[in-house]
């Protein structure tokens, strides 16, 4: 599958996933997932890490959603205020159930976005400890390439393209993962970093030789 078509497929799947989550999940269900995932993080990485993660996530959420006015704008666009209801007279109770449902959907969107930011920041917390892995993979890739140049060994363009394609596929799948409606183990992040590092080594080691 070509990279562009794969990207479009992932985008369509992400939109469908988001629509299904917003339509059928409840705010309580999303908070339960985040609470269970928080327990996993605390048990794995410690209380201080969980506090730092919550701090970073809350700061990002407040900056992007609350302080920017995005939440207030969405709320007033979708749900009438008490004054607007009063001005509608006898029609003030019309659509009461619909507006309650819309309010729940809006809350689900906010909780899902908070979960998205939390998982994004957790990936960022793992990055410093993975720098050495990436540095080692780059160094190993360069050494392997020099060995191939010196011994006239074959540099596989298939392996080179497969490494690039694997990294692109994993990156395009990240939004689907960030919205996944189930608690995820924090150990997934170092596994992803190890796979990326191995693919990076493969890409560098199989760059076409130049004489």
C-alpha positions as CSV (number, residue, x, y, z in Angstrom):
1,X,0.0,0.0,0.0
2,X,1.4,3.5,-0.9
3,X,2.1,5.9,1.9
4,X,-0.4,8.4,0.7
5,X,-3.2,5.9,0.5
6,X,-2.2,4.5,3.9
7,X,-2.3,8.0,5.4
8,X,-5.8,8.6,4.0
9,X,-7.0,5.2,5.3
10,X,-5.7,6.0,8.8
11,X,-7.4,9.4,8.7
12,X,-10.7,7.9,7.7
13,X,-10.4,5.2,10.5
14,X,-9.5,7.9,13.0
15,X,-12.5,10.0,12.1
16,X,-14.8,7.0,12.3
17,X,-13.2,6.0,15.7
18,X,-13.8,9.5,17.0
19,X,-17.4,9.6,15.8
20,X,-18.2,6.3,17.4
21,X,-16.5,7.3,20.7
22,X,-18.3,10.7,20.8
23,X,-21.6,9.1,19.9
24,X,-21.7,6.1,22.2
25,X,-19.3,6.7,25.1
26,X,-20.3,8.5,28.2
27,X,-18.2,10.9,30.3
28,X,-18.1,8.4,33.1
29,X,-16.7,5.7,30.8
30,X,-13.9,7.9,29.6
31,X,-13.0,9.0,33.1
32,X,-13.0,5.3,34.2
33,X,-10.5,4.5,31.4
34,X,-8.3,7.4,32.5
35,X,-8.5,6.4,36.1
36,X,-7.5,2.8,35.4
37,X,-4.7,4.0,33.2
38,X,-3.5,6.3,35.9
39,X,-3.3,3.4,38.3
40,X,-1.2,1.5,35.8
41,X,1.1,4.5,35.4
42,X,1.5,5.0,39.2
43,X,2.2,1.3,39.8
44,X,4.8,1.3,36.9
45,X,6.5,4.6,37.1
46,X,5.7,5.9,40.5
47,X,3.5,8.6,42.1
48,X,5.8,11.5,41.2
49,X,5.7,10.6,37.5
50,X,1.9,10.5,37.6
51,X,1.7,13.9,39.3
52,X,4.1,15.4,36.8
53,X,2.1,13.9,33.9
54,X,-1.2,15.2,35.4
55,X,0.5,18.7,35.8
56,X,1.7,18.8,32.2
57,X,-1.6,17.5,30.8
58,X,-3.7,20.0,32.8
59,X,-1.5,22.9,31.8
60,X,-1.8,22.0,28.1
61,X,-5.6,21.4,28.4
62,X,-6.2,24.7,30.2
63,X,-4.1,26.6,27.7
64,X,-5.6,25.0,24.5
65,X,-9.2,24.6,25.6
66,X,-10.2,26.8,28.6
67,X,-8.0,29.9,28.5
68,X,-8.3,30.1,24.7
69,X,-12.1,30.3,25.0
70,X,-12.6,27.2,22.7
71,X,-14.7,25.4,25.3
72,X,-16.9,28.4,26.0
73,X,-17.4,29.1,22.3
74,X,-18.4,25.5,21.6
75,X,-20.7,25.4,24.6
76,X,-22.6,28.7,23.6
77,X,-22.8,27.6,20.0
78,X,-24.4,24.2,20.7
79,X,-26.3,24.9,24.0
80,X,-28.6,27.8,24.7
81,X,-28.1,29.9,27.8
82,X,-30.8,30.3,30.5
83,X,-31.5,33.8,29.1
84,X,-32.0,32.4,25.6
85,X,-34.3,29.7,27.0
86,X,-36.3,32.3,28.9
87,X,-36.7,34.5,25.8
88,X,-38.2,31.6,23.8
89,X,-41.3,31.5,26.1
90,X,-43.3,28.4,25.7
91,X,-40.6,26.8,23.6
92,X,-38.0,26.9,26.3
93,X,-38.4,23.2,27.2
94,X,-38.4,22.2,23.5
95,X,-35.4,20.0,22.8
96,X,-34.5,19.8,26.5
97,X,-33.5,16.1,26.1
98,X,-31.5,16.9,22.9
99,X,-29.5,19.6,24.6
100,X,-28.7,17.4,27.5
101,X,-27.4,14.7,25.0
102,X,-25.4,17.4,23.2
103,X,-23.9,18.5,26.6
104,X,-22.9,14.9,27.3
105,X,-21.3,14.6,23.8
106,X,-19.4,17.9,24.4
107,X,-18.1,16.6,27.7
108,X,-17.0,13.3,26.1
109,X,-15.1,15.3,23.5
110,X,-13.3,17.2,26.3
111,X,-12.4,14.1,28.2
112,X,-11.2,12.4,25.1
113,X,-9.0,15.4,24.3
114,X,-7.6,15.3,27.8
115,X,-6.8,11.6,27.4
116,X,-5.2,12.4,24.1
117,X,-2.9,15.0,25.7
118,X,-2.1,12.7,28.6
119,X,-0.9,9.9,26.4
120,X,1.0,12.4,24.2
121,X,2.8,13.8,27.3
122,X,3.5,10.3,28.6
123,X,5.2,9.5,25.4
124,X,7.2,12.6,25.8
125,X,8.2,11.6,29.4
126,X,9.7,8.4,27.9
127,X,11.7,10.2,25.2
128,X,14.7,11.3,27.3
129,X,15.4,7.8,28.5
130,X,15.2,6.6,24.9
131,X,17.7,9.1,23.5
132,X,20.6,6.7,24.1
133,X,18.7,4.0,22.2
134,X,18.3,6.2,19.2
135,X,21.9,7.4,19.4
136,X,23.1,3.8,19.5
137,X,20.8,2.8,16.6
138,X,22.3,5.6,14.5
139,X,25.8,4.7,15.4
140,X,25.2,1.0,14.7
141,X,23.6,1.9,11.4
142,X,26.6,3.9,10.3
143,X,29.0,1.2,11.3
144,X,27.1,-1.4,9.4
145,X,27.0,0.8,6.4
146,X,30.8,1.3,6.5
147,X,31.3,-2.5,6.9
148,X,29.1,-3.0,3.8
149,X,31.0,-0.4,1.9
150,X,34.3,-2.0,2.8
151,X,33.3,-5.5,2.0
152,X,31.1,-4.6,-1.0
153,X,28.2,-6.3,0.7
154,X,24.7,-5.7,-0.7
155,X,22.7,-2.8,0.7
156,X,19.0,-3.8,0.4
157,X,16.8,-1.1,-1.0
158,X,13.8,-3.2,0.1
159,X,15.0,-3.2,3.7
160,X,15.6,0.6,3.4
161,X,12.1,1.3,2.1
162,X,10.5,-1.1,4.6
163,X,12.2,0.7,7.5
164,X,10.9,4.1,6.3
165,X,7.4,2.6,5.6
166,X,7.2,1.0,9.0
167,X,8.1,4.2,10.8
168,X,5.5,6.2,8.7
169,X,2.8,3.5,9.5
170,X,3.5,3.6,13.2
171,X,3.4,7.4,13.3
172,X,0.1,7.6,11.4
173,X,-1.4,5.0,13.8
174,X,-0.5,7.1,16.8
175,X,-3.7,9.2,16.8
176,X,-5.8,6.0,16.7
177,X,-3.8,4.8,19.8
178,X,-4.2,8.1,21.6
179,X,-8.0,7.8,21.4
180,X,-8.1,4.0,22.1
181,X,-11.0,3.5,24.6
182,X,-9.2,1.2,27.0
183,X,-6.4,1.6,29.5
184,X,-2.9,1.1,28.0
185,X,0.2,-0.2,29.8
186,X,3.0,2.5,30.0
187,X,5.5,-0.2,28.8
188,X,4.1,0.2,25.3
189,X,6.1,3.4,24.8
190,X,9.6,2.0,25.3
191,X,8.6,-0.9,23.0
192,X,7.6,1.6,20.3
193,X,10.9,3.5,20.8
194,X,12.9,0.2,20.4
195,X,11.1,-0.6,17.2
196,X,11.7,2.9,15.8
197,X,15.3,2.7,16.8
198,X,15.7,-0.7,15.0
199,X,14.0,0.7,11.9
200,X,16.3,3.7,12.0
201,X,19.3,1.5,12.2
202,X,18.0,-0.5,9.2
203,X,17.4,2.6,7.1
204,X,20.9,4.0,7.7
205,X,22.6,0.6,7.2
206,X,20.9,0.1,3.9
207,X,21.5,3.5,2.3
208,X,22.7,3.0,-1.2
209,X,26.5,2.8,-1.3
210,X,28.4,5.5,-3.0
211,X,31.9,4.9,-4.3
